[in-house]
């Protein structure tokens, strides 16, 4: 009877533990990124009344007789199933779809979390605003004009410098892809202004100097009389002020060159070659790059006292190709220079986070720059992580080392900005578990009551 009393006690104690876990799950039903707990029971050691006996020639085998001594908690697991994703529209909110944890830093201590409700502090650091922990990742660094992230290196604090300057960049490349109408009339000597206008295809493109000042690049194309597949291109920067800018173009340099060159097509209208004013002819294959220079008004003179000239390239396309290349076809002439890489000074107005966790800055001058990338961590046994409060976990002896890397690599999930992962607690399941836990608790209390009644009967035998 004493055994039944203590079995009942162990049942009540451990069902109470299960109810504690259920209560914590329900309390965190709306906690961002919360993962529910689950209690598993196992029986305790049994008291053996008699051992087993093997069969003999006379009798068969005998099974052991054992009385169980109660129940114990086998494990309290954290269930890392995916929670529902809830759209918030806040650019700094990030949800993880799949495996992985955000890496957070508090001094020298590293924490891991599924809650991506982040914000930017007054220094531009991406943090959890509830506790100030800093989100870890990799910052992009400019190398040879390109923003590069060394994701193989150690993680660092992510800083988004809202309001920072993006310095002006002088135009270095202008790309053309226009079509020149094969049936454009030639401009003969003594032609009227109307005929000159009809025989000229004019293109314009804004370019920038090193100060960020805007200049107008004008390239006029006219048919060369007597040569059916040749056009003359005349280049001017700020045509109304051409005497100041002194535009020059050439294949091997611009010194001593004029501001025009000849474009040659084959009988299919495909770009064949270019000849500059000095008679230099382009290579028979590859891209055709025409070097261009103009005087930067307002700049300090060079060491020889000469005005500073800005150089950039006009890319006419690839010889033998029709894609993104100047062509000659019997259809209407079309614009134009389709891209250039210069811009004026701008400020970081906004930023966005993509599915790989890459943070891209959007500047007021229309440029986009990679700022950094959010890191994700995975573990060989994520159930071995220890809870550290504030929706965070820390590494334990049984979780394995953190495998920190980029999204989509080595089993890591993807990210969704403007959304949060909700708790994976299912209230229907929790209430059902609460009912069965309550019944288990009540049943064990009945065991104690019944054992007490039996003991009371024994005690009354002496009367």
C-alpha positions in Angstrom: 0.0 0.0 0.0 2.9 2.4 0.7 4.1 1.8 -2.8 0.8 2.9 -4.3 0.9 6.0 -2.1 4.3 7.1 -3.5 3.3 6.1 -7.0 0.3 8.4 -6.7 2.6 11.2 -5.4 5.0 10.8 -8.3 2.1 10.9 -10.7 0.7 14.1 -9.2 4.1 15.8 -9.1 5.0 15.0 -12.7 1.5 15.8 -14.1 1.9 19.2 -12.3 5.2 19.6 -14.2 3.4 18.8 -17.4 0.7 21.4 -16.5 3.5 24.0 -15.9 4.9 23.4 -19.4 1.4 23.7 -20.9 0.7 26.9 -19.0 4.0 28.4 -20.3 3.0 27.4 -23.8 -0.4 29.1 -23.5 1.1 32.2 -21.9 3.4 32.5 -24.9 0.8 31.9 -27.6 1.4 35.4 -29.0 5.2 35.6 -28.4 7.2 36.2 -31.5 9.3 33.2 -32.6 8.3 31.2 -29.5 8.7 27.4 -29.7 6.4 25.3 -27.6 7.6 22.7 -25.0 6.5 19.1 -24.7 6.7 16.8 -21.7 7.4 13.0 -22.1 7.0 10.6 -19.2 8.7 7.3 -18.4 8.1 4.7 -15.7 10.4 4.6 -12.7 12.4 1.7 -11.5 10.3 -1.4 -10.6 10.6 -3.5 -7.4 11.1 -7.2 -8.3 9.1 -9.6 -6.3 10.6 -12.7 -8.0 13.0 -13.2 -10.8 12.5 -15.0 -14.1 13.2 -18.7 -14.5 14.2 -20.5 -17.6 12.4 -23.6 -18.8 13.4 -27.1 -17.6 12.6 -30.6 -18.7 9.8 -30.8 -16.2 8.3 -27.2 -16.3 8.3 -24.2 -18.6 9.8 -20.8 -17.9 8.5 -18.4 -15.4 8.3 -14.6 -16.0 9.5 -12.1 -13.4 7.1 -10.4 -11.0 7.7 -6.7 -10.7 5.8 -3.8 -9.2 6.3 -0.3 -10.7 7.2 2.5 -8.3 5.7 5.5 -10.2 6.4 7.9 -13.1 9.2 10.4 -13.9 9.7 13.0 -16.5 11.8 11.5 -19.3 12.3 14.8 -21.2 11.0 18.3 -21.7 11.6 19.0 -25.4 11.4 22.2 -27.4 9.5 21.6 -30.5 11.1 23.6 -33.4 8.3 23.3 -35.9 7.7 26.3 -38.2 5.4 29.0 -36.9 3.1 31.0 -39.1 4.5 34.1 -40.8 2.6 37.3 -40.1 3.1 40.3 -42.4 3.9 43.5 -40.5 5.0 45.9 -43.3 7.9 47.0 -41.1 11.2 46.9 -43.1 13.3 45.9 -40.1 11.1 42.9 -39.2 12.6 39.7 -40.5 11.2 36.1 -40.4 13.0 32.9 -41.0 11.3 30.3 -43.3 13.0 27.0 -42.5 16.0 26.2 -40.3 18.2 28.6 -38.6 18.6 31.2 -35.9 19.6 34.9 -35.9 22.9 35.5 -34.2 22.8 38.2 -31.4 25.6 39.7 -29.4 25.5 41.1 -25.9 29.1 42.1 -25.1 31.2 39.0 -25.4 28.2 36.7 -25.0 26.5 35.2 -28.1 22.8 34.3 -28.2 20.5 32.8 -30.8 16.9 33.6 -31.6 14.0 33.0 -34.0 12.4 36.4 -33.2 13.2 38.9 -35.9 11.5 42.0 -34.5 14.6 44.3 -35.0 15.1 48.0 -35.1 17.8 50.6 -35.7 19.2 52.5 -32.7 20.5 56.1 -32.8 23.9 54.9 -34.1 22.4 53.0 -36.9 23.1 49.5 -35.4 20.5 46.8 -36.1 19.4 45.6 -32.7 16.6 43.9 -30.8 14.9 47.1 -29.2 13.6 45.1 -26.3 17.1 44.2 -24.9 19.6 46.0 -27.0 21.2 42.8 -28.4 23.0 43.5 -31.6 22.2 41.6 -34.8 25.3 39.9 -36.3 26.3 39.5 -39.9 28.8 40.9 -42.4 29.3 44.5 -43.5 30.1 45.1 -47.2 33.4 46.9 -48.0 34.3 48.7 -51.2 37.1 46.9 -53.1 38.1 48.2 -56.6 34.8 50.0 -56.9 32.7 46.9 -55.9 30.9 46.3 -52.6 32.2 42.9 -51.4 31.2 40.9 -48.3 33.6 38.4 -46.8 31.0 36.0 -45.5 33.7 33.4 -44.7 35.1 35.8 -42.0 33.9 36.5 -38.5 30.5 38.1 -37.9 30.2 41.7 -36.8 27.6 44.3 -35.8 25.4 45.4 -38.7 25.2 49.2 -39.1 22.8 50.9 -41.4 24.0 54.5 -41.8 20.6 56.2 -42.6 21.3 59.7 -43.8 24.9 59.0 -44.8 26.4 60.5 -48.0 27.0 58.7 -51.2 29.7 60.8 -53.0 29.3 61.9 -56.6 30.8 59.6 -59.2 32.0 60.8 -62.6 30.6 59.0 -65.6 33.1 56.3 -66.8 31.0 54.4 -69.3 28.1 55.2 -71.7 26.5 52.3 -73.5 24.7 52.7 -76.9 22.2 50.3 -78.5 20.4 52.4 -81.1 19.4 51.5 -84.6 20.3 53.8 -87.5 17.8 53.7 -90.3 19.3 52.4 -93.5 17.0 54.5 -95.6 18.0 57.8 -94.0 18.8 60.3 -96.8 22.3 61.5 -97.3 23.1 65.1 -96.5 24.6 66.6 -99.7 26.7 69.7 -99.8 24.6 72.8 -99.7 21.6 71.0 -98.2 18.9 73.1 -96.6 18.4 73.1 -92.8 15.3 70.9 -93.3 17.2 68.3 -95.2 20.0 68.4 -92.6 17.5 67.7 -89.9 15.9 64.8 -91.8 19.3 63.2 -92.4 20.5 63.5 -88.8 19.7 61.1 -86.0 20.5 62.9 -82.7 20.8 61.2 -79.3 21.3 62.7 -75.9 22.2 61.4 -72.5 22.9 63.0 -69.2 26.4 62.4 -67.8 28.2 63.6 -64.6 31.5 65.1 -63.8 33.6 64.5 -60.7 31.6 67.2 -58.8 28.3 65.6 -59.7 27.4 68.4 -62.2 25.1 67.3 -65.0 26.3 67.6 -68.6 24.5 66.7 -71.8 26.2 64.2 -74.0 25.0 64.7 -77.6 25.9 62.2 -80.4 24.6 63.0 -83.9 24.7 60.3 -86.6 24.7 61.2 -90.3 25.1 59.1 -93.5 28.5 59.5 -95.2 27.8 60.5 -98.9 28.9 57.9 -101.4 29.3 55.1 -98.8 26.0 53.3 -98.2 27.1 51.5 -95.0 29.1 54.2 -93.3 27.9 56.8 -90.8 29.7 59.8 -89.1 29.1 60.3 -85.4 29.8 63.7 -84.0 30.2 64.0 -80.2 29.6 67.1 -78.1 29.4 67.7 -74.4 27.1 70.6 -73.5 26.8 71.6 -77.2 25.8 75.1 -76.5 29.2 75.6 -74.7 31.3 73.4 -77.0 34.2 75.9 -77.2 34.7 75.5 -73.4 34.4 71.8 -73.1 36.5 71.0 -76.3 35.1 67.4 -76.7 37.5 64.9 -78.3 37.1 61.2 -79.2 39.5 58.5 -80.3 40.2 54.8 -80.2 43.7 54.9 -78.7 43.4 58.2 -76.8 41.9 61.7 -77.2 45.0 64.0 -77.5 45.0 65.8 -80.8 41.7 64.1 -81.8 38.6 65.7 -83.3 35.1 65.1 -81.9 33.9 62.7 -84.6 34.5 59.1 -85.8 33.2 56.8 -88.6 31.0 53.8 -88.0 31.1 51.0 -90.6 28.5 48.3 -91.0 28.5 45.1 -93.1 25.7 44.2 -95.6 23.6 42.7 -92.9 23.5 46.0 -90.9 25.8 44.5 -88.2 28.5 46.6 -86.6 31.8 46.0 -88.4 34.4 48.6 -87.3 35.0 52.2 -86.2 37.6 54.6 -87.6 38.7 57.7 -85.6 39.8 61.1 -86.9 43.4 60.0 -86.9 42.7 56.9 -89.1 42.9 54.4 -86.3 40.7 51.3 -86.9 39.1 49.3 -84.2 40.0 45.6 -83.6 38.2 43.1 -85.9 36.4 41.5 -83.0 35.2 42.2 -79.5 33.6 45.4 -78.1 34.2 48.8 -79.7 35.1 51.4 -77.1 35.5 55.0 -78.2 37.5 57.1 -75.6 36.0 60.5 -75.0 37.2 63.5 -73.0 36.0 67.0 -72.2 37.1 69.9 -70.0 35.7 70.0 -66.5 34.6 73.6 -66.0 35.4 75.0 -62.5 38.1 72.5 -61.7 41.7 73.3 -60.6 44.3 73.2 -63.4 46.8 70.4 -63.5 50.5 70.7 -62.6 51.1 72.2 -66.1 48.4 74.8 -65.7 46.1 73.1 -68.2 42.4 72.6 -67.6 41.5 69.2 -66.2 39.8 66.9 -68.6 37.4 64.1 -67.7 37.6 60.8 -69.6 34.9 58.3 -70.2 34.1 55.5 -72.7 31.4 55.3 -75.3 30.6 51.6 -75.8 29.0 51.0 -79.2 28.6 47.2 -78.7 30.2 44.0 -79.9 31.3 43.5 -83.5 29.1 40.9 -85.2 26.4 41.1 -82.6 22.9 42.6 -82.8 22.2 42.6 -79.0 22.9 45.9 -77.2 24.8 47.1 -80.2 24.5 50.0 -82.7 22.9 48.5 -85.8 21.9 49.7 -89.3 18.5 48.3 -90.4 15.8 49.5 -92.8 13.5 50.5 -89.9 13.0 53.7 -88.0 16.0 55.0 -86.1 15.7 54.3 -82.4 17.2 55.7 -79.3 19.6 55.7 -77.7 22.4 55.6 -75.1 20.7 53.2 -72.7 22.9 53.5 -69.6 25.7 55.4 -67.9 27.3 54.8 -64.6 27.7 58.3 -63.1 25.6 60.1 -60.5 25.4 63.1 -58.3 25.9 63.1 -54.5 23.0 61.4 -52.6 21.9 60.4 -49.1 20.7 57.1 -47.8 17.0 57.4 -47.7 15.9 53.8 -47.2 17.0 50.2 -47.1 15.5 46.8 -47.9 16.3 43.2 -46.9 16.0 40.4 -49.4 15.4 36.7 -48.9 19.1 36.0 -48.4 19.4 38.6 -45.7 21.3 41.1 -47.8 20.7 44.7 -46.8 20.6 47.1 -49.7 20.7 50.9 -49.2 18.5 53.1 -51.4 20.0 56.6 -52.0 18.4 59.8 -53.0 20.5 60.0 -56.2 18.9 56.8 -57.5 21.8 54.4 -56.6 21.6 51.2 -54.7 24.5 49.9 -52.6 24.9 46.7 -50.7 25.4 47.5 -47.0 25.6 44.1 -45.3 24.1 40.6 -44.8 22.4 39.0 -41.9 24.0 35.8 -40.6 22.1 32.6 -39.7 23.2 29.8 -37.4 22.3 26.1 -37.4 23.1 23.3 -34.9 23.5 19.6 -35.4 21.1 19.2 -32.4 19.0 22.3 -32.0 16.9 20.6 -29.3 20.1 20.6 -27.1 20.0 24.5 -26.9 19.4 26.0 -23.5 16.8 28.7 -23.2 18.2 32.0 -21.9 15.1 34.2 -21.7 14.2 37.1 -23.9 13.3 34.7 -26.7 16.9 33.6 -26.9 18.9 30.4 -26.7 22.5 29.6 -25.9 24.8 26.9 -27.0 25.1 23.8 -24.7 27.3 20.7 -24.4 24.7 18.7 -26.4 23.7 21.2 -29.1 26.9 21.1 -31.0 28.9 24.2 -32.3 27.0 26.9 -34.1 27.4 26.7 -37.9 27.2 30.3 -38.9 26.7 31.2 -42.6 24.5 32.8 -45.2 20.9 32.0 -46.0 20.2 28.9 -48.2 23.6 27.3 -47.5 24.1 24.1 -45.5 20.4 23.6 -44.7 19.7 27.2 -43.6 16.4 28.7 -44.4 15.4 31.9 -46.3 14.3 35.2 -44.8 11.3 37.3 -45.4 11.5 41.0 -44.6 8.4 42.9 -43.4 7.1 39.8 -41.5 7.5 38.0 -38.2 7.3 34.3 -37.3 4.6 33.8 -34.8 4.5 31.2 -31.9 4.0 27.6 -33.0 1.6 27.0 -30.0 -1.7 25.3 -31.1 -4.3 26.3 -28.5 -6.6 23.3 -29.5 -3.7 20.9 -28.8 -2.7 22.7 -25.6 -6.3 22.6 -24.2 -6.6 18.9 -25.0 -3.3 18.2 -23.3 -4.5 20.3 -20.3 -7.7 18.1 -20.1 -5.7 14.8 -20.2 -3.2 16.3 -17.7 -5.9 17.3 -15.3 -7.5 13.8 -15.5 -4.1 12.2 -14.9 -3.6 14.4 -11.9 -7.1 13.6 -10.5 -6.6 9.8 -11.2 -3.4 9.8 -9.2 -5.0 11.7 -6.4 -7.7 8.9 -6.3 -4.9 6.4 -6.0 -3.7 8.2 -2.8 -7.2 8.4 -1.4 -7.9 4.7 -2.0 -4.5 3.7 -0.5 -5.3 5.9 2.5 -8.7 4.1 2.9 -7.0 0.8 2.9 -4.5 1.9 5.5 -7.4 3.2 7.6 -9.0 -0.3 7.4 -5.8 -1.9 8.6 -5.5 0.6 11.5 -9.1 -0.2 12.5 -8.3 -4.0 13.0 -7.0 -3.4 16.5 -10.3 -2.0 17.7 
